[in-house]
């Protein structure tokens, strides 16, 4: 359950950042998650592409760093795209 909430938070954060910085195609994402969260890059990539194929169709890399932060929190540190 927490994973689905976290996926949705990440997705909404990426939508907001993409609009704010005029990114039409996201290619790379860098995220910080809680050390206890077991989210796989490929699963998150599949989720994002299923939610918004046009924005994430060129997504090739998700890098997840683990730190001691709130459990259902994701910090998007950087996105790269065009």
N, C-alpha and C positions, 0 to 999 in steps of 0.2 A: 504494500500500500504506500509506504513512504517513498519507494522508488518511483511510482507513478506520479506522485505529487512533485517530486524533485525533477523528473523529466519535464513536466508541464511548466514548472518555474523556469527551467533552463530555456525551454522553447520560447516562452513569453519574453524573457530577458533578451534572447537573441533577436526576436522580432523587433523589439524596441530599439536595440542598438543598431540593427540594420537600417531601420528608418532614420534614426538620428544621424547616422554617418553615411547615408545614401549608398548602402551596400546592396547590390542587386543579386549577387551570387556569393554565398559564403563558401570559402575553400578550406579554411583552417579555424579551429576553435581551441582556446586554451582556458581551462576551468580548474578551480580549486574546490574540492569536496572534503567532507569530514573523513577522517582516517578510517572510520568504521563502515563507510558506505562502499558497497561492492558493485559499482557500476562499471560495466565494460564499455570501452570506447566503441566497439562495433555495434553493440546493442543500442547505445545512444544515437549513433549515426543512423541506424535503421529507423529508429523512432522519429528522428527529425525529418528524414527523407519522406517518411510516410505521412507526416503532418503537413509538409509544405515542399513538395517535390521541386518546384521552380526555384525557390530560394536556396535549397540545399543539394540540388542535383550535382554540383561540382565539388561537394564536400569530400575531401580526401584524408583529412587528418583531424583527430580530436586528441588533445593531450590533457590528461587529468593528473593533477597534483593533489596529494593528500596532506591536510593540515588539521590541527585541532580547532575546528570551527563548529558552529551550531549544526545539529544533526540534519535538518531538512533545509540546508542552505547551500547554494552554489554561488561561487564568485567567478563571474566571467571576466578573466583578466585581459583577454585580447581576442579579436576576431580578425581574420584576413580574408579578403575577397576583392571583388571588383564591382 
